[in-house]
Amino acid sequence: MIEDYRKARKAGLRQVQQDVSAGRYPYPPALNDIIKDHGYQGEVPVGVVEIDMSLIAGTRTQGRQNSFSRGFLPLLEEDSEFAAKWSALIDSQREEGLREPIIVYEYMQRFYVQEGNKRVSVMRFLEMPTITANVTRMLPMPSDSKEYRIYQEFLRFYRVCPIYGITFSEEGSYERLAIFAGQDLDHPWPDERVADLRASFGSFAEAFSKRHGESLGITSGDAYLIYLKLYGFELAVCASPVEIADRLGRIWGELRVTTNQDAIAYLEAPTEPASRGGIISDLKGLYKNRLFPKPLRIAFIYERSPQTSGWAAAHDRGRIELERASGGTVETTVFTDCASDEAFDRAVERAVAEQDDLIVTNVPTQATQALRAAVMYPQLKVLNCSVSLSYGAVRTFSTKTYEVKFLLGALAASLSDNHRVGYVADSPVYGTVAGINAFAIGVQTVDPHATVYLKWYSAKDYDWRRELHESDVRIVCARDVPNPGNPDESWGLYLVEHDGTEVHLGEPVWEWGRYYERIVQSIRDDSWQRERDELHDRALNYWWGLSSGVMDVHVCDCVPARQRSLVEIFKQSMLSGQTHPFAGELKSQTGLVQPSGAGRLSSMQIARMAWLNQNIVGRLPEVRELSDRGLDEVVAGGVIPVNPTLAARREAKR
């Protein structure tokens, strides 16, 4: 119908005008022009396949480029022969469909039309998702570009799972997709697996497009991996298009946070309640909070148990203190040994059945599990104890442990008689390196000639105790909490006497009960909701320190009085804002980080720092040196790079 052509041409002219105004080339690009400067290795026939219309990027040669807008909508006059043929094609499509495949060339997973431009134009106007095409692949010349490496991964994927249209912006993504599907990139996938993926991704990509997902700056494939990570492949692919669209809506906030360059809001002090609006509001608040208090129900889901994990034991003491201080207005339930996805999900289901209001998870390796719970049960509030992880539906909470480590570093230097102290860290994850450096800077502040010998609990196959002894290190900062499995093992800051006796000197103190009280208060006075409303496109990270009263340092009575006073002086200086470990001149092992007189580093720079202070002897471990537990922690939120394939395999094992 000529009326269809008239509408299509009007839309095409409008598109050209918009492109010209934006400084974009307004017509379909020609593949010949694209490869003119780069060349190609050769051509490989692929055959007749169904291709995604959104991947048709241009024409094979220049030809009649000016007949179409960039989106293949027609531009020629409606009384032209071109218009008549276009109108006949759209009538044929409506009556019996376009049976003859178009001829296209594929280059870097984009298609360029050799024959069938008008058919593409008609299908674009009708908003058809796919079209049948006879495809020839043009192989690009080798290069060291990220795009080339991703395309090589796609070729491996296509050999075992022949689907076009799943595009990614990061390396390793096709391997991750295969792992989610329980497959690999070396063996052909079962036909039903291919069909399931094609149908599921097709519905997802359509829903993503309807929500204008391209505005997020990620591909539909990138978003689909997040979808699979949260729902799992089996549950994801058996969903109907309506269910897939609904689930996409649920994770939309996660996609927005993922693509936000300023993704994390570090809330470094508890939010104060909003001022009330007069006596009537006061009475309403009194009625709400005092006359009929509904107990707030909280489920604590621990990866391990307080009997086997000192960290879980510390949080559980905080849970008990919270209940005791609440006077019956808070009720808690504990689920332990929930490391596996199955155990975690069972705990969440019970929490939902018991109508719990809040779920608390206490280690970063639970973050993905917590996110899945928050997405599946949006009525739940979910917390994860970690720093600097960017999730929209899960709030993270942690302490500025580096502040206490600075104080312990100053104490260590004041007690060392040979300018040597040791530090044994857990894993190179967000926040841990800040603690190492703050300790080293505290040491340096008291003794500019002192050296910090760095060792790692998470490194395998080496004896850090022996190495520290051989280096004549007798003041050591070790694990932060006692080890229930080995109560006699030294922890915190300790001294090794010449006869081998170990004397405890001090340690960090966490007031988790007080922390949880402030969280409960924020829920009841609506600060929780106000924070979400004000920072809706960012992940919220509660990162409180000494000034919030949620942590402190303890120095044992065996420490001389002058050294105890030194720690207190530094502590008061930090509380007053006069001292900060990461303000002023900072020098790493490789050079100047910032000059004298500079202000403190940003929260992001502190949380994610991956450099070591100049007075440290040691380095960050490599992935191959980590224990299984250390590798899991680094995958969850590490500062050292992990191969995406390895990360996906570790996630799949959970």
Disulfide bonds with the S-S distance in Angstrom:
none
